[in-house]
Amino acid sequence: MTTYSVFTRPTIMALAVASSLAASTVFAEEAVQPVMAEVHIIGTAQGGYREKASVSAMKTDTLLRDTPQAVTVITRQLMDDLAMQSIADAIRYVPGIVTAQGEGNRDTAVFRGNSSTSDFYIDGMRDDVQYYRDFYNIESVEAIKGANAMIFGRGGSGGVINRVSKQADWKPVREAVASIGSYGHKRASVDLGGAVSTDMAVRVNAMAEKSGSYRNGVELERQGINPTMTLRAGKNTSISLGYEHLRDERIADRGVPSLNGRPYNTDVSTFFGNAALSPTATRVNAVTAYIEHDFGNNMVLRNRTRIANYDKFYQNVYANSAVNATTGILEVGAYYDATERTNSFNQTDLTFSLATGGVTHKIAAGVEFGRQKTDNIRRAGVFAGIKSVPATNPVYTSGVSFPTPTTSNDSVANVASVYVQDQIVFSPQWQAVAGLRYDRFSVDFNNRLATSNAAFKVTDTPLSPRAGLIYKPIEAMSLYASFSRAYVPRAGEQLTSLTANNRAFDPEKFDNVEAGMKWDVTPVLSASAAIYKLDRSNVVVPGALAGTSVLVDGQTTKGVELELSGQLTPAWSVMGGYAYQDAELTANQSATIRSGAKLAMVPKHTVSLWNRYNINQQLGAGLGLVYRDSLYTSTSNTVALPSFTRVDGAVYYRLSKQYRLQLNVENLFNKKYWASAHNDNNITPGAPRSVKLSLFASF
């Protein structure tokens, strides 16, 4: 494990200048204008708030209206207009997905009632370590909902989030953004690229940020750089190479505890535990290679490789109990956790078309091989003093040490997968999709603290099907019904939870049945609706006899999702969604967690709506709201977060052809609300009114 000194302080401008110098040679010959077909790596960006197609959801370049499942795409334009920088920012506008707290050190999404820290991908490749992702080098974010194992492999139980990265091409790009804002926010980013020759293009994205927080003692510092290169290796072959280095250091903030079934009523800035003793740091170093060859006659071969090393640690001193209603006292807890993982994945996909009589087929077939080596250790906190603090002054001031490992393990996971999918067009009105994936997922696990059964191996070989039927009453509209299945192996989503007792159980199973409608209302405006039922089974719960476990049906989520994206008029752009979710346990899981309990972090109703209106060529304004219904923080159903409505706004002003100013105001009316939770006593208060001023420059 690497040991980090937290919050080293390189300057923002130093990184921006260095990136500019590194890319300056790219633009020595602007006159080079090659003629080359556009290369689609894993998705495309159309501009505006509406996306027409995706490669990720079907493994083929398919219109979203011909994709038989709910897909929400957050475009680069929407990210810029709302000053989005994180997965949590994007989820706010995705119906059916809610962000959870993630203990203040990682992205956590609740997909149709299923919480996950591993169902994250970049350009279709697994990016499953627990950390906070940034959007500085991202073109769009795709939320692909429902069980997705046929396309993405193990996991994908309730959905996945795939980031589509910026790639080098022959279009000149010279952009920079600098922003300042509330709570000491400072950030700068650059995006520089273009043609070196008729056969080579390069691009560099870089970012640096140093910000404080509305929470006492909380701050973050992060830097990232992502150079990419695209080569034309012959008439019909392209090669894209990339490298990313990301460093993220911040304070792990686990929020406030509860009292009498509600979040403890305190100032939103109050930190419970000790901020100075709660550092977290992540290093990501990733190398990617994409090769695409067009054989002609609609046959394309793609090979993608990603090798990534993740080094992550966090320690935290946090609220570990509810506030005692009589004494006003709560207990604090502490631990240290470090994970190092190296992911190596290679995917090969072949897509081709053929006709049999009056029926056409678009066939995708492929294989994936992967290896994940993980090393994890957790150490319990030992308190120098009494670990109880008053809720009125909840900062623990005595020392904490971390001498004793509570878990220490290493593992190697090997993945081999093969899949085939057929998109069938029977007529202009009728289409179908059928696919099947076979995974062989094996984990060699070593518990370094165990005295017996320390090393063992578990292997799962699930088959994951998907099927869909599409009817198009008119070309611009589709009605669909679909079924898909996904599995989560017993190894656990982060490969650190295997024990000798649970290795023999079958993987958890997720079945998604869905029907919906997609309608391109105009060439620049799309609407969609979906109704679904997602069932989870093979959940391990304690058995009737002490020390035993059994498998039971776990939970079910029924829901409706509505979405609208695009332009109502040439001057008026919208992105909006509504979700209804009814999610509950279908079997008893303990003496206190009973069948019928509502799932954690699943509101019954959510609404989001963002509007941007361009008053003229220079001036524009944005206004949006986010509504979230009340929800429970855990399946104990003893602590609830109240509903809230938050209003955001923005003003856009173009100073000249090269420069524009943007002012974003979040929580315009300074509403006090509770944004997310990890459990009954780790609850994050929402930020008060926050202002961010950004300068966009293009050259």
MARFIDREN-723980 format. One record per residue (C-alpha): residue number from 1; x, y, z. Coordinates in steps of 0.02 Angstrom, whole numbers, always signed. Example, Ala and Ser with C-alpha at 12.3 -4.5 7.8 and 13.67 -1.06 7.14 Angstrom:
BEGIN
<1,<+615,-225,+390>>
<2,<+684,-53,+357>>
END
This chain:
BEGIN
<1,<+0,+0,+0>>
<2,<+55,+175,-37>>
<3,<+57,+296,+110>>
<4,<-1,+471,+64>>
<5,<+30,+638,+144>>
<6,<-138,+720,+130>>
<7,<-162,+887,+42>>
<8,<+0,+923,-46>>
<9,<-29,+1088,-136>>
<10,<+20,+1105,-319>>
<11,<-56,+1262,-391>>
<12,<-200,+1260,-512>>
<13,<-116,+1373,-638>>
<14,<+42,+1267,-641>>
<15,<-56,+1118,-705>>
<16,<-151,+1221,-832>>
<17,<+8,+1300,-900>>
<18,<+99,+1134,-906>>
<19,<-45,+1055,-1001>>
<20,<-48,+1199,-1123>>
<21,<+139,+1182,-1155>>
<22,<+125,+994,-1176>>
<23,<-9,+1017,-1308>>
<24,<+62,+1169,-1396>>
<25,<+154,+1067,-1526>>
<26,<-11,+993,-1582>>
<27,<-64,+1154,-1663>>
<28,<+92,+1197,-1759>>
<29,<+7,+1146,-1920>>
<30,<-175,+1199,-1913>>
<31,<-192,+1185,-2100>>
<32,<-195,+995,-2094>>
<33,<-374,+942,-2130>>
<34,<-382,+754,-2158>>
<35,<-531,+667,-2233>>
<36,<-574,+523,-2118>>
<37,<-731,+435,-2064>>
<38,<-785,+477,-1888>>
<39,<-731,+345,-1762>>
<40,<-861,+292,-1634>>
<41,<-775,+221,-1480>>
<42,<-917,+194,-1356>>
<43,<-1048,+325,-1387>>
<44,<-1075,+491,-1472>>
<45,<-1121,+667,-1422>>
<46,<-1244,+762,-1530>>
<47,<-1243,+929,-1439>>
<48,<-1384,+1006,-1338>>
<49,<-1477,+907,-1205>>
<50,<-1534,+764,-1317>>
<51,<-1436,+611,-1369>>
<52,<-1498,+509,-1517>>
<53,<-1393,+350,-1508>>
<54,<-1278,+247,-1400>>
<55,<-1154,+107,-1429>>
<56,<-1147,+57,-1245>>
<57,<-1325,-5,-1218>>
<58,<-1328,-130,-1362>>
<59,<-1143,-153,-1410>>
<60,<-1193,-81,-1579>>
<61,<-1224,+98,-1635>>
<62,<-1412,+97,-1605>>
<63,<-1540,+236,-1592>>
<64,<-1604,+256,-1415>>
<65,<-1782,+239,-1478>>
<66,<-1737,+65,-1545>>
<67,<-1660,+12,-1378>>
<68,<-1786,-88,-1274>>
<69,<-1741,-21,-1103>>
<70,<-1736,+146,-1012>>
<71,<-1578,+246,-1048>>
<72,<-1542,+424,-987>>
<73,<-1397,+519,-1063>>
<74,<-1321,+672,-979>>
<75,<-1239,+768,-1120>>
<76,<-1086,+880,-1112>>
<77,<-1196,+1031,-1142>>
<78,<-1304,+991,-991>>
<79,<-1147,+960,-885>>
<80,<-1079,+1130,-934>>
<81,<-1243,+1224,-909>>
<82,<-1267,+1152,-734>>
<83,<-1080,+1154,-690>>
<84,<-1086,+967,-654>>
<85,<-926,+890,-591>>
<86,<-978,+725,-510>>
<87,<-1085,+570,-525>>
<88,<-1200,+638,-389>>
<89,<-1230,+796,-493>>
<90,<-1280,+690,-644>>
<91,<-1392,+569,-547>>
<92,<-1499,+715,-492>>
<93,<-1570,+719,-669>>
<94,<-1586,+531,-697>>
<95,<-1759,+460,-653>>
<96,<-1749,+294,-560>>
<97,<-1576,+319,-484>>
<98,<-1537,+403,-317>>
<99,<-1368,+447,-246>>
<100,<-1320,+380,-74>>
<101,<-1185,+449,+41>>
<102,<-1049,+318,+15>>
<103,<-973,+356,+187>>
<104,<-903,+517,+116>>
<105,<-767,+430,+15>>
<106,<-847,+358,-143>>
<107,<-983,+368,-274>>
<108,<-1135,+264,-226>>
<109,<-1289,+246,-334>>
<110,<-1455,+163,-292>>
<111,<-1518,+87,-456>>
<112,<-1703,+47,-445>>
<113,<-1683,+4,-261>>
<114,<-1513,-82,-273>>
<115,<-1364,+9,-196>>
<116,<-1198,-12,-286>>
<117,<-1022,+57,-279>>
<118,<-958,-52,-422>>
<119,<-1078,-34,-569>>
<120,<-976,+106,-646>>
<121,<-894,+97,-818>>
<122,<-792,+208,-931>>
<123,<-806,+181,-1119>>
<124,<-891,+15,-1082>>
<125,<-748,-50,-973>>
<126,<-765,-90,-789>>
<127,<-711,+51,-669>>
<128,<-766,-27,-506>>
<129,<-656,+39,-366>>
<130,<-734,+148,-232>>
<131,<-687,+328,-269>>
<132,<-758,+493,-329>>
<133,<-755,+514,-518>>
<134,<-733,+681,-606>>
<135,<-806,+745,-771>>
<136,<-659,+848,-836>>
<137,<-624,+723,-976>>
<138,<-801,+659,-1004>>
<139,<-910,+688,-1158>>
<140,<-1071,+613,-1090>>
<141,<-1138,+503,-950>>
<142,<-1255,+359,-990>>
<143,<-1370,+285,-859>>
<144,<-1427,+118,-927>>
<145,<-1564,+50,-815>>
<146,<-1624,-125,-777>>
<147,<-1524,-287,-762>>
<148,<-1375,-267,-881>>
<149,<-1265,-421,-865>>
<150,<-1287,-474,-1048>>
<151,<-1191,-319,-1103>>
<152,<-1084,-276,-951>>
<153,<-1053,-442,-865>>
<154,<-1071,-479,-680>>
<155,<-1165,-349,-578>>
<156,<-1270,-222,-668>>
<157,<-1409,-279,-552>>
<158,<-1520,-126,-565>>
<159,<-1422,-27,-693>>
<160,<-1251,+42,-735>>
<161,<-1174,+213,-761>>
<162,<-1056,+225,-909>>
<163,<-947,+378,-939>>
<164,<-901,+415,-1119>>
<165,<-730,+495,-1122>>
<166,<-666,+632,-1239>>
<167,<-558,+561,-1378>>
<168,<-433,+639,-1496>>
<169,<-499,+677,-1671>>
<170,<-455,+792,-1814>>
<171,<-567,+935,-1758>>
<172,<-468,+1075,-1672>>
<173,<-512,+1098,-1488>>
<174,<-440,+1239,-1383>>
<175,<-545,+1269,-1228>>
<176,<-513,+1320,-1049>>
<177,<-627,+1346,-900>>
<178,<-588,+1434,-735>>
<179,<-712,+1447,-592>>
<180,<-722,+1518,-417>>
<181,<-863,+1503,-293>>
<182,<-932,+1484,-120>>
<183,<-832,+1399,+19>>
<184,<-665,+1433,-64>>
<185,<-702,+1341,-226>>
<186,<-565,+1359,-357>>
<187,<-551,+1253,-514>>
<188,<-469,+1262,-686>>
<189,<-474,+1143,-834>>
<190,<-409,+1138,-1012>>
<191,<-458,+1038,-1166>>
<192,<-331,+1051,-1308>>
<193,<-321,+946,-1464>>
<194,<-323,+926,-1651>>
<195,<-227,+859,-1799>>
<196,<-41,+827,-1800>>
<197,<-48,+753,-1975>>
<198,<-172,+668,-2089>>
<199,<-142,+507,-1991>>
<200,<-126,+569,-1812>>
<201,<-229,+674,-1692>>
<202,<-197,+709,-1509>>
<203,<-293,+785,-1364>>
<204,<-253,+832,-1185>>
<205,<-382,+860,-1048>>
<206,<-319,+921,-880>>
<207,<-399,+985,-720>>
<208,<-352,+1049,-548>>
<209,<-468,+1095,-405>>
<210,<-449,+1153,-226>>
<211,<-609,+1184,-130>>
<212,<-677,+1200,+45>>
<213,<-850,+1151,+103>>
<214,<-1002,+1210,+198>>
<215,<-954,+1073,+321>>
<216,<-828,+1118,+457>>
<217,<-653,+1053,+422>>
<218,<-699,+974,+255>>
<219,<-597,+1012,+99>>
<220,<-542,+929,-61>>
<221,<-399,+940,-183>>
<222,<-391,+846,-347>>
<223,<-294,+847,-509>>
<224,<-312,+748,-667>>
<225,<-230,+737,-837>>
<226,<-287,+630,-984>>
<227,<-188,+635,-1148>>
<228,<-259,+534,-1293>>
<229,<-199,+496,-1469>>
<230,<-291,+429,-1621>>
<231,<-198,+351,-1767>>
<232,<-257,+307,-1940>>
<233,<-175,+139,-1968>>
<234,<-228,+106,-2145>>
<235,<-384,+148,-2243>>
<236,<-511,+64,-2128>>
<237,<-419,+46,-1963>>
<238,<-404,+167,-1818>>
<239,<-308,+153,-1655>>
<240,<-345,+260,-1503>>
<241,<-224,+265,-1357>>
<242,<-246,+353,-1190>>
<243,<-177,+374,-1016>>
<244,<-259,+451,-864>>
<245,<-186,+503,-698>>
<246,<-310,+560,-566>>
<247,<-270,+610,-387>>
<248,<-409,+648,-264>>
<249,<-381,+696,-82>>
<250,<-520,+753,+34>>
<251,<-599,+733,+204>>
<252,<-717,+585,+226>>
<253,<-877,+665,+290>>
<254,<-1010,+547,+357>>
<255,<-1133,+680,+408>>
<256,<-1242,+685,+563>>
<257,<-1330,+555,+671>>
<258,<-1516,+534,+704>>
<259,<-1630,+571,+851>>
<260,<-1805,+501,+872>>
<261,<-1814,+438,+693>>
<262,<-1757,+599,+609>>
<263,<-1589,+679,+570>>
<264,<-1521,+769,+722>>
<265,<-1569,+953,+709>>
<266,<-1405,+1048,+705>>
<267,<-1319,+1177,+599>>
<268,<-1276,+1104,+428>>
<269,<-1093,+1145,+456>>
<270,<-1074,+1036,+612>>
<271,<-949,+893,+591>>
<272,<-976,+740,+702>>
<273,<-816,+649,+748>>
<274,<-653,+727,+693>>
<275,<-623,+799,+520>>
<276,<-435,+811,+539>>
<277,<-426,+624,+577>>
<278,<-536,+578,+427>>
<279,<-427,+592,+271>>
<280,<-457,+494,+111>>
<281,<-347,+487,-43>>
<282,<-358,+401,-212>>
<283,<-235,+377,-353>>
<284,<-292,+311,-522>>
<285,<-172,+270,-663>>
<286,<-254,+196,-817>>
<287,<-194,+150,-991>>
<288,<-319,+118,-1131>>
<289,<-308,+57,-1310>>
<290,<-451,+46,-1436>>
<291,<-430,-33,-1607>>
<292,<-569,-28,-1736>>
<293,<-567,-105,-1910>>
<294,<-705,-89,-2038>>
<295,<-707,-238,-2157>>
<296,<-845,-160,-2261>>
<297,<-1017,-231,-2293>>
<298,<-1071,-179,-2116>>
<299,<-940,-287,-2029>>
<300,<-838,-201,-1893>>
<301,<-712,-274,-1771>>
<302,<-673,-180,-1609>>
<303,<-545,-224,-1477>>
<304,<-532,-127,-1314>>
<305,<-403,-144,-1177>>
<306,<-397,-55,-1010>>
<307,<-264,-81,-878>>
<308,<-292,+23,-722>>
<309,<-211,+32,-552>>
<310,<-310,+104,-408>>
<311,<-233,+148,-239>>
<312,<-362,+206,-112>>
<313,<-363,+232,+74>>
<314,<-476,+316,+198>>
<315,<-492,+331,+384>>
<316,<-634,+412,+478>>
<317,<-691,+463,+650>>
<318,<-879,+477,+637>>
<319,<-1047,+465,+724>>
<320,<-1077,+282,+763>>
<321,<-1242,+291,+856>>
<322,<-1400,+391,+871>>
<323,<-1408,+535,+993>>
<324,<-1475,+475,+1160>>
<325,<-1640,+564,+1186>>
<326,<-1612,+576,+1375>>
<327,<-1428,+619,+1390>>
<328,<-1394,+702,+1223>>
<329,<-1239,+591,+1205>>
<330,<-1183,+488,+1055>>
<331,<-1040,+369,+1022>>
<332,<-908,+392,+889>>
<333,<-823,+255,+791>>
<334,<-662,+248,+690>>
<335,<-571,+136,+568>>
<336,<-441,+140,+430>>
<337,<-468,+52,+263>>
<338,<-345,+34,+117>>
<339,<-371,-52,-50>>
<340,<-254,-75,-195>>
<341,<-324,-151,-354>>
<342,<-259,-181,-529>>
<343,<-390,-211,-664>>
<344,<-341,-285,-831>>
<345,<-481,-306,-957>>
<346,<-487,-345,-1142>>
<347,<-646,-348,-1247>>
<348,<-663,-401,-1428>>
<349,<-828,-367,-1518>>
<350,<-877,-412,-1696>>
<351,<-1034,-335,-1770>>
<352,<-1106,-375,-1940>>
<353,<-1270,-374,-2035>>
<354,<-1353,-504,-2142>>
<355,<-1521,-533,-2225>>
<356,<-1624,-692,-2229>>
<357,<-1772,-670,-2344>>
<358,<-1862,-513,-2292>>
<359,<-1784,-513,-2117>>
<360,<-1623,-422,-2075>>
<361,<-1506,-459,-1930>>
<362,<-1378,-349,-1842>>
<363,<-1272,-472,-1746>>
<364,<-1148,-430,-1609>>
<365,<-1035,-565,-1539>>
<366,<-887,-548,-1425>>
<367,<-773,-610,-1289>>
<368,<-703,-528,-1134>>
<369,<-556,-578,-1026>>
<370,<-512,-494,-863>>
<371,<-404,-507,-710>>
<372,<-425,-409,-549>>
<373,<-294,-416,-412>>
<374,<-352,-340,-248>>
<375,<-265,-309,-82>>
<376,<-370,-244,+63>>
<377,<-338,-209,+247>>
<378,<-450,-130,+378>>
<379,<-390,-75,+550>>
<380,<-501,-37,+699>>
<381,<-484,+130,+786>>
<382,<-425,+129,+966>>
<383,<-479,+283,+1064>>
<384,<-365,+368,+1189>>
<385,<-514,+434,+1286>>
<386,<-698,+400,+1311>>
<387,<-778,+383,+1140>>
<388,<-938,+472,+1186>>
<389,<-969,+654,+1143>>
<390,<-1113,+774,+1173>>
<391,<-1218,+812,+1019>>
<392,<-1202,+997,+1058>>
<393,<-1013,+987,+1041>>
<394,<-981,+826,+942>>
<395,<-797,+844,+897>>
<396,<-691,+704,+971>>
<397,<-530,+788,+1030>>
<398,<-431,+643,+1105>>
<399,<-313,+539,+1000>>
<400,<-356,+387,+895>>
<401,<-235,+252,+837>>
<402,<-262,+110,+712>>
<403,<-150,-33,+768>>
<404,<-262,-185,+748>>
<405,<-317,-261,+582>>
<406,<-496,-322,+584>>
<407,<-489,-387,+405>>
<408,<-339,-419,+295>>
<409,<-355,-511,+131>>
<410,<-297,-523,-47>>
<411,<-382,-598,-198>>
<412,<-364,-629,-383>>
<413,<-523,-631,-488>>
<414,<-517,-701,-665>>
<415,<-657,-670,-789>>
<416,<-690,-755,-956>>
<417,<-849,-711,-1049>>
<418,<-930,-742,-1217>>
<419,<-1090,-666,-1283>>
<420,<-1198,-657,-1439>>
<421,<-1343,-542,-1479>>
<422,<-1458,-525,-1628>>
<423,<-1556,-368,-1670>>
<424,<-1690,-426,-1791>>
<425,<-1792,-314,-1906>>
<426,<-1946,-408,-1967>>
<427,<-2027,-258,-2050>>
<428,<-2029,-67,-2034>>
<429,<-2146,-92,-1885>>
<430,<-2075,-242,-1793>>
<431,<-1904,-275,-1718>>
<432,<-1835,-395,-1587>>
<433,<-1679,-414,-1483>>
<434,<-1614,-577,-1411>>
<435,<-1448,-605,-1325>>
<436,<-1357,-721,-1206>>
<437,<-1195,-703,-1108>>
<438,<-1093,-837,-1021>>
<439,<-973,-782,-883>>
<440,<-844,-884,-792>>
<441,<-800,-785,-638>>
<442,<-676,-862,-516>>
<443,<-596,-787,-361>>
<444,<-443,-852,-269>>
<445,<-465,-777,-96>>
<446,<-340,-772,+47>>
<447,<-392,-714,+221>>
<448,<-228,-666,+303>>
<449,<-304,-664,+477>>
<450,<-390,-833,+472>>
<451,<-320,-981,+568>>
<452,<-415,-1107,+461>>
<453,<-495,-1103,+288>>
<454,<-385,-952,+254>>
<455,<-366,-983,+68>>
<456,<-503,-1046,-45>>
<457,<-575,-1026,-219>>
<458,<-751,-994,-280>>
<459,<-810,-1004,-460>>
<460,<-976,-949,-535>>
<461,<-1035,-981,-713>>
<462,<-1196,-883,-737>>
<463,<-1294,-868,-900>>
<464,<-1370,-695,-924>>
<465,<-1507,-676,-1055>>
<466,<-1597,-525,-1126>>
<467,<-1744,-516,-1245>>
<468,<-1847,-373,-1313>>
<469,<-1987,-341,-1436>>
<470,<-2011,-171,-1520>>
<471,<-2162,-107,-1615>>
<472,<-2151,+57,-1711>>
<473,<-2323,+128,-1757>>
<474,<-2228,+269,-1842>>
<475,<-2043,+288,-1879>>
<476,<-2017,+415,-1740>>
<477,<-2101,+310,-1603>>
<478,<-2069,+141,-1527>>
<479,<-2164,+34,-1402>>
<480,<-2063,-104,-1319>>
<481,<-2066,-245,-1194>>
<482,<-1910,-328,-1126>>
<483,<-1837,-452,-1002>>
<484,<-1660,-458,-935>>
<485,<-1566,-550,-797>>
<486,<-1408,-511,-700>>
<487,<-1305,-597,-566>>
<488,<-1196,-533,-424>>
<489,<-1072,-668,-371>>
<490,<-1054,-711,-188>>
<491,<-881,-632,-189>>
<492,<-965,-466,-157>>
<493,<-961,-314,-268>>
<494,<-790,-259,-204>>
<495,<-710,-433,-195>>
<496,<-668,-414,-10>>
<497,<-817,-499,+76>>
<498,<-791,-684,+44>>
<499,<-787,-802,+193>>
<500,<-778,-989,+208>>
<501,<-962,-987,+259>>
<502,<-1033,-896,+107>>
<503,<-925,-961,-35>>
<504,<-1043,-1106,-74>>
<505,<-1198,-1001,-107>>
<506,<-1267,-964,-280>>
<507,<-1249,-785,-343>>
<508,<-1386,-661,-309>>
<509,<-1507,-651,-455>>
<510,<-1596,-499,-526>>
<511,<-1740,-510,-652>>
<512,<-1803,-354,-739>>
<513,<-1966,-349,-837>>
<514,<-2000,-184,-925>>
<515,<-2117,-103,-1050>>
<516,<-2106,+71,-1121>>
<517,<-2125,+201,-1255>>
<518,<-1996,+313,-1340>>
<519,<-2045,+455,-1453>>
<520,<-1941,+578,-1551>>
<521,<-2071,+715,-1541>>
<522,<-1968,+825,-1657>>
<523,<-1793,+803,-1728>>
<524,<-1727,+896,-1573>>
<525,<-1848,+838,-1435>>
<526,<-1871,+663,-1362>>
<527,<-1991,+590,-1235>>
<528,<-1993,+419,-1154>>
<529,<-2090,+319,-1026>>
<530,<-2053,+152,-943>>
<531,<-2142,+39,-819>>
<532,<-2043,-102,-739>>
<533,<-2031,-235,-605>>
<534,<-1860,-286,-537>>
<535,<-1847,-438,-424>>
<536,<-1696,-489,-319>>
<537,<-1673,-666,-254>>
<538,<-1541,-783,-180>>
<539,<-1509,-663,-35>>
<540,<-1410,-739,+109>>
<541,<-1494,-719,+280>>
<542,<-1462,-802,+450>>
<543,<-1540,-974,+470>>
<544,<-1649,-1039,+611>>
<545,<-1500,-1123,+694>>
<546,<-1355,-1019,+759>>
<547,<-1211,-1007,+637>>
<548,<-1313,-1060,+485>>
<549,<-1371,-962,+333>>
<550,<-1505,-987,+201>>
<551,<-1555,-910,+35>>
<552,<-1719,-817,+20>>
<553,<-1809,-708,-107>>
<554,<-1746,-535,-66>>
<555,<-1839,-384,-131>>
<556,<-1944,-312,-270>>
<557,<-1954,-140,-348>>
<558,<-2099,-82,-456>>
<559,<-2085,+84,-543>>
<560,<-2127,+209,-678>>
<561,<-2001,+326,-762>>
<562,<-2040,+475,-875>>
<563,<-1914,+584,-965>>
<564,<-1909,+734,-1083>>
<565,<-1750,+803,-1162>>
<566,<-1705,+922,-1301>>
<567,<-1771,+1086,-1370>>
<568,<-1950,+1148,-1354>>
<569,<-1903,+1296,-1463>>
<570,<-1738,+1352,-1541>>
<571,<-1711,+1459,-1386>>
<572,<-1782,+1344,-1251>>
<573,<-1694,+1183,-1196>>
<574,<-1760,+1063,-1064>>
<575,<-1706,+908,-969>>
<576,<-1833,+833,-852>>
<577,<-1886,+670,-773>>
<578,<-2008,+590,-652>>
<579,<-1992,+424,-561>>
<580,<-2113,+324,-454>>
<581,<-2036,+181,-355>>
<582,<-2117,+56,-238>>
<583,<-1976,-48,-166>>
<584,<-1989,-172,-23>>
<585,<-1918,-331,+52>>
<586,<-2009,-491,+6>>
<587,<-1935,-601,+144>>
<588,<-1881,-583,+324>>
<589,<-1694,-548,+332>>
<590,<-1669,-538,+521>>
<591,<-1768,-524,+681>>
<592,<-1788,-337,+651>>
<593,<-1784,-325,+460>>
<594,<-1948,-400,+405>>
<595,<-2040,-436,+244>>
<596,<-2133,-281,+184>>
<597,<-2001,-159,+246>>
<598,<-1960,-19,+124>>
<599,<-1788,-20,+43>>
<600,<-1658,+107,+95>>
<601,<-1633,+268,-2>>
<602,<-1782,+239,-117>>
<603,<-1905,+385,-124>>
<604,<-2078,+348,-190>>
<605,<-2080,+504,-300>>
<606,<-1940,+607,-378>>
<607,<-1952,+751,-502>>
<608,<-1816,+849,-590>>
<609,<-1834,+986,-721>>
<610,<-1702,+1101,-794>>
<611,<-1739,+1241,-918>>
<612,<-1619,+1350,-1014>>
<613,<-1687,+1496,-1114>>
<614,<-1578,+1601,-1230>>
<615,<-1647,+1777,-1226>>
<616,<-1534,+1830,-1369>>
<617,<-1366,+1781,-1441>>
<618,<-1275,+1853,-1290>>
<619,<-1387,+1822,-1141>>
<620,<-1470,+1665,-1072>>
<621,<-1546,+1605,-909>>
<622,<-1575,+1437,-827>>
<623,<-1699,+1381,-694>>
<624,<-1727,+1209,-622>>
<625,<-1800,+1114,-477>>
<626,<-1769,+947,-396>>
<627,<-1902,+864,-288>>
<628,<-1870,+706,-187>>
<629,<-2000,+619,-82>>
<630,<-1966,+559,+95>>
<631,<-1865,+398,+113>>
<632,<-1793,+280,+243>>
<633,<-1606,+277,+276>>
<634,<-1601,+88,+302>>
<635,<-1714,-64,+293>>
<636,<-1743,-48,+480>>
<637,<-1867,+88,+429>>
<638,<-1836,+179,+593>>
<639,<-1756,+338,+525>>
<640,<-1830,+441,+383>>
<641,<-1770,+590,+284>>
<642,<-1909,+715,+245>>
<643,<-1954,+766,+68>>
<644,<-1881,+924,-6>>
<645,<-1886,+1037,-158>>
<646,<-1728,+1126,-213>>
<647,<-1723,+1266,-342>>
<648,<-1567,+1306,-444>>
<649,<-1532,+1447,-566>>
<650,<-1402,+1509,-689>>
<651,<-1361,+1659,-798>>
<652,<-1257,+1646,-958>>
<653,<-1174,+1794,-1044>>
<654,<-1064,+1790,-1198>>
<655,<-932,+1924,-1189>>
<656,<-863,+1891,-1364>>
<657,<-839,+1750,-1487>>
<658,<-702,+1677,-1377>>
<659,<-763,+1713,-1200>>
<660,<-921,+1683,-1101>>
<661,<-967,+1700,-918>>
<662,<-1082,+1585,-821>>
<663,<-1154,+1608,-646>>
<664,<-1233,+1454,-564>>
<665,<-1331,+1466,-402>>
<666,<-1376,+1303,-316>>
<667,<-1514,+1299,-185>>
<668,<-1573,+1471,-237>>
<669,<-1693,+1492,-90>>
<670,<-1570,+1423,+40>>
<671,<-1679,+1273,+82>>
<672,<-1623,+1162,+227>>
<673,<-1636,+982,+174>>
<674,<-1553,+812,+193>>
<675,<-1462,+758,+36>>
<676,<-1412,+576,+65>>
<677,<-1370,+443,+193>>
<678,<-1266,+287,+217>>
<679,<-1364,+217,+364>>
<680,<-1473,+277,+508>>
<681,<-1333,+382,+584>>
<682,<-1230,+441,+435>>
<683,<-1341,+574,+356>>
<684,<-1276,+714,+246>>
<685,<-1360,+885,+255>>
<686,<-1385,+973,+89>>
<687,<-1277,+1123,+48>>
<688,<-1346,+1297,+82>>
<689,<-1356,+1424,-59>>
<690,<-1195,+1408,-161>>
<691,<-1131,+1518,-300>>
<692,<-1007,+1473,-437>>
<693,<-939,+1595,-568>>
<694,<-855,+1518,-721>>
<695,<-761,+1591,-868>>
<696,<-761,+1486,-1027>>
<697,<-630,+1526,-1159>>
<698,<-609,+1452,-1332>>
<699,<-472,+1496,-1456>>
END
